[in-house]
Amino acid sequence: MKSESPPALARWLAQRCLSRSDAARLLDALDEEYAELAGTGASSARAGRWYWSQILRSIPPMARRGRITRSREGSAAVRRKNGAPVRRGLLLDLRHLVRMLRRTPWSAGSAVLTLALTLGLGTAIFAVVDTVLLRPLPYADPEALVVVGPVPTDEPEALPRAVRLSDLETWRDALPSPVRLEGYEPSNETLTGLGAAQRVSVTEVTTGFFDLLGVVPALGRGLGPDELGQAVVVVSHDFWRTRLAADPGTLGEPIELNGRRHTVVGVLPQDFFFPLNFSSVWRPLSRPVELEDRNDLTVRVVGRTPGDAATESMLERLKGETPQLASGLMLRAAPLSDIATGGGRLILGLLAGAATLAILVAFSNLAVLLIVRSIDRGRELAVRSALGAGPWETLRQLQLEALALAVLGIAGGVALAVRITPVLSRFALEFGGLSSQSVGVSWRAVGIVTAVALTLAALCAGYPALGALRRGAKDNLRRGTAASPRQLSARRVFVASQVAVAFVLLVSLAQVGRSLLNVLDLGTGFEPAGVLKLQVSLPPSSHEGSEEVASFYAEVQRQLDARLGTGASALVSEVPLTGDGGRGPVGPRRGEATEEAVFRSASAGYFELMGIPLLRGRTFDATDLSSAPQRVVVTESLARRLAGSDRIVGSSIWLPREDRVAEVVGVVGDVKHRALEEPVTGTVYLSAEQSPSRAGVVVVRSSLPEAAVVSTVNETVQRLDRSVPVYRVQTMADVVAQSPGVAARRILTAAFGGSALLAVLLSTIGLFGVLAHDVANRGREVAVRMALGATPQRILAATIRRGARLVAIGLLLGALGSVAAVRGLRAILFSTQQGDWASASLISALILAVAGIAAILPVALRAARREPSTALRGS
């Protein structure tokens, strides 16, 4: 009978996994049994399967120097013998793991802390980035949605403004069917009947608004096509949950807005939000009866187009349908997704970049640390191998230790991310204009970082172990804990890279911080310290005419002055840095609207209380009554453009929105309306007695505690009208701190500062570890040199030179990287001077040099103080 040969691949596997003698013993035994099995008439496939099973089962026992018997009964005995010890071996590995972590708490703790800090910070930042930049808007085909309206020709990237309702109707009639346009207009109204009176955000929309977005209510229905002007509302899911107790029976029930009853007909989905206005209540636009009413009613326009070509074609047609577009304006169709993230896209991108750099530094530091731990245990591996430990057992032990460190770091990072993600998301989304979104821990980012960390731990722990096993026990005992030249070079590259990344982050931090200081140095135009603002708004149902509104606010100011002191309070329609609504045309004479300005209504004493300087003429006083001619105060920039600031006081300007001519009685300093770094926009202040605003802001400057001031204002307002709420209480210092330019840069500065500090710390730890291990590897060389007459000073200087060389290489690489980083930051940050780079680089180099000395000096002193005899015995 023809003899069959054993499977060649199985024999090759045994020869690769075992030593030569062990492989020869195993293969001799199995080949003889294979021949006997084939001789009994078993098929070649059956004999081959048996041979493979014996090879795979016998390699682990052979690694522990187990015995292989010829008979199949003997093989079964080996399996029975080694089955229970597998479990006992795992317990021994765990016990050994605990002992090793207790023996090296510093290196183990640094690995865990490094991974926990970077994972926590990185995943928190990536959670915000994922929500704002990567998660699509909750609409059908959100990329097809655009916001349409006029923008200034010198601000082509500005948010499109509102248009007249009559213009929207003309546009809709002129456009082909694939293109759709709908309108919305935000407001705030007083909600009563559900506890204490509260102000809620209300958005009036055309009835096809939700159909345009592709949003279907979670409960009830949307707005019908014939419900324009009807008293029906659709509420947000949060409003339904918090104000209506999440009761499905509230559908069909009334709520009261500004004294008018509205029926709740639907509840929007939980994930729905509209990035241009986070509203609690949505209702149909009020139905205008006359053409004049349609010309007075303005709406903001959202459209859906099938593509870029259709968008361009739509704009061309709309230009032809809007010949009355004011000079200095152009039509723009801005993608809704870009507007939703435009305020925070660049900043969040920079945060993600800083977090990525920090995570890369952490991973490189973790890799170096794990490799060092494995190399330092070369002698231990050799001793364990000589005492009978097999390669698989040794590799498993090293992998278990590395994975345990990674798992502990990941657990700490997830716990940290859970704590800091809500805090970071609140600040980041507020400046990005997306504060109503909910951000949770990005488990996708956690999963990615976890997978990379575990893979890195396995590779870094396994590579030195495999090298040690390939060299053999004798070579490992002779080499001891010394690393190969290739391993030392790789570690030095890691450390130099860490120093370079730390340098780039420090220079970037200096640039971002400088930009923040430059923005703050611009000045607000007023004195925010000690000023408190409180929002008040009057419903039309209880205060119908402008005289009643003016009388109510005048009485509020009179009573507050009596309780808080004369001149302690004032009223204005909107304070600086909270928005530039109320824009309108203005001109030097009737019929010539040559400029655009922001209109505000202010009471007597407002400018003095806010610290807005008076430059010419006077401010409002008791003579500016409703019966007096219209009088205004203008800012310096507008006065200069209209007639020259020296000649405008006492002259008249035309106000098209008021359709009257007004006398300019004074010129005051300019203030910023949206952000500190924005260009100055002229402002026209109307007298609160002559042109009162229902939505008012009470501003108070008082030495009393904030709680006492709030209580006093609330009591005064409630005494006059219990249906009027006091809301949005905030200090003007907080308004400045939370304005877009300042808030964004504060977050960016903090993120870069944390990342830079972490990078410096990690690079210092890495430098210390490399030098310490380098000195340990060169112990015999140092001992011989000292025995031949080298002084401790020379040993100290040589060690410092080696560390300084690594720092210098890292600084050189970091200087090259920081050039590109500074160029990128200068393109998006405000007022970063060319000379800032040199000073930032010098400061960064000094910081890293000090950190390097802190890492190098202890190692160098230890090497210089070591006795030659001790070094020779240790080697």
Stockholm file with secondary structure:
# STOCKHOLM 1.0

chainA/1-875         MKSESPPALARWLAQRCLSRSDAARLLDALDEEYAELAGTGASSARAGRWYWSQILRSIPPMARRGRITRSREGSAAVRRKNGAPVRRGLLLDLRHLVRMLRRTPWSAGSAVLTLALTLGLGTAIFAVVDTVLLRPLPYADPEALVVVGPVPTDEPEALPRAVRLSDLETWRDALPSPVRLEGYEPSNETLTGLGAAQRVSVTEVTTGFFDLLGVVPALGRGLGPDELGQAVVVVSHDFWRTRLAADPGTLGEPIELNGRRHTVVGVLPQDFFFPLNFSSVWRPLSRPVELEDRNDLTVRVVGRTPGDAATESMLERLKGETPQLASGLMLRAAPLSDIATGGGRLILGLLAGAATLAILVAFSNLAVLLIVRSIDRGRELAVRSALGAGPWETLRQLQLEALALAVLGIAGGVALAVRITPVLSRFALEFGGLSSQSVGVSWRAVGIVTAVALTLAALCAGYPALGALRRGAKDNLRRGTAASPRQLSARRVFVASQVAVAFVLLVSLAQVGRSLLNVLDLGTGFEPAGVLKLQVSLPPSSHEGSEEVASFYAEVQRQLDARLGTGASALVSEVPLTGDGGRGPVGPRRGEATEEAVFRSASAGYFELMGIPLLRGRTFDATDLSSAPQRVVVTESLARRLAGSDRIVGSSIWLPREDRVAEVVGVVGDVKHRALEEPVTGTVYLSAEQSPSRAGVVVVRSSLPEAAVVSTVNETVQRLDRSVPVYRVQTMADVVAQSPGVAARRILTAAFGGSALLAVLLSTIGLFGVLAHDVANRGREVAVRMALGATPQRILAATIRRGARLVAIGLLLGALGSVAAVRGLRAILFSTQQGDWASASLISALILAVAGIAAILPVALRAARREPSTALRGS
#=GR chainA/1-875 SS CCCCCCCHHHHHHHHHHSCHHHHHHHHHHHHHHHHHHHHTTCCHHHHHHHHHHHHHHHHHHHHTTCCCCSSHHHHHHHHHHHHHHHHHHHHHHHHHHHHHHHHCHHHHHHHHHHHHHHHHHHHHHHHHHIIIIISCCSSSSGGGEEEEEEEETTCTTSCCCCEEHHHHHHHHHHSCTTCEEEEEEEEEEEEESSSSCEEEEEEEECTTHHHHHTCCCSEECCCCTTCTTCSEEEECHHHHHHTSTTCGGGTTCEEEETTEEEEEEEECCTTCCCTTCCCSEEEECCCCCSHHHHHHCEEEEEEECSSHHHHHHHHHHHHHHCTTCCTTEEEEEEEHHHHHHHTTHHHHHHHHHHHHHHHHHHHHHHHHHHHHHHHHTHHHHHHHHHTTCCHHHHHHHHHHHHHHHHHHHHHHHHHHHHHHHHHHHHHHHHHHTCTTSCCCCCHHHHHHHHHHHHHHHHHHHHHHHHHHHHHCHHHHHHHTTCCCHHHHHHHHHHHHHHHHHHHHHHHHHHHHHHHHHHHHHTCCSSCCTTEEEEEEECCTTTCCSHHHHHHHHHHHHHHHHHHHCTTSEEEESSCTTSCCCSEEEEBSBTTBCCEEEEEEEECTTHHHHHTCCEEEECCCCTTCCTTSCCEEEEEHHHHHHHTCHHHHTTCEEEETTTTEEEEEEEEECCCCSSCTTSCCCCEEEEETTTSCCSEEEEEEECSSCHHHHHHHHHHHHHHHCTTCCEEEEEEHHHHHHTSHHHHHHHHHHHHHHHHHHHHHHHHHHHHHHHHHHHHHHTHHHHHHHHHTTCCHHHHHHHHHHHHHHHHHHHHHHHHHHHHHHHHHHHHHSSCCCHHHHHHHHHHHHHHHHHHHHHHHHHHHHHHHTCCHHHHHHHC
#=GC SS_cons         CCCCCCCHHHHHHHHHHSCHHHHHHHHHHHHHHHHHHHHTTCCHHHHHHHHHHHHHHHHHHHHTTCCCCSSHHHHHHHHHHHHHHHHHHHHHHHHHHHHHHHHCHHHHHHHHHHHHHHHHHHHHHHHHHIIIIISCCSSSSGGGEEEEEEEETTCTTSCCCCEEHHHHHHHHHHSCTTCEEEEEEEEEEEEESSSSCEEEEEEEECTTHHHHHTCCCSEECCCCTTCTTCSEEEECHHHHHHTSTTCGGGTTCEEEETTEEEEEEEECCTTCCCTTCCCSEEEECCCCCSHHHHHHCEEEEEEECSSHHHHHHHHHHHHHHCTTCCTTEEEEEEEHHHHHHHTTHHHHHHHHHHHHHHHHHHHHHHHHHHHHHHHHTHHHHHHHHHTTCCHHHHHHHHHHHHHHHHHHHHHHHHHHHHHHHHHHHHHHHHHHTCTTSCCCCCHHHHHHHHHHHHHHHHHHHHHHHHHHHHHCHHHHHHHTTCCCHHHHHHHHHHHHHHHHHHHHHHHHHHHHHHHHHHHHHTCCSSCCTTEEEEEEECCTTTCCSHHHHHHHHHHHHHHHHHHHCTTSEEEESSCTTSCCCSEEEEBSBTTBCCEEEEEEEECTTHHHHHTCCEEEECCCCTTCCTTSCCEEEEEHHHHHHHTCHHHHTTCEEEETTTTEEEEEEEEECCCCSSCTTSCCCCEEEEETTTSCCSEEEEEEECSSCHHHHHHHHHHHHHHHCTTCCEEEEEEHHHHHHTSHHHHHHHHHHHHHHHHHHHHHHHHHHHHHHHHHHHHHHTHHHHHHHHHTTCCHHHHHHHHHHHHHHHHHHHHHHHHHHHHHHHHHHHHHSSCCCHHHHHHHHHHHHHHHHHHHHHHHHHHHHHHHTCCHHHHHHHC
//
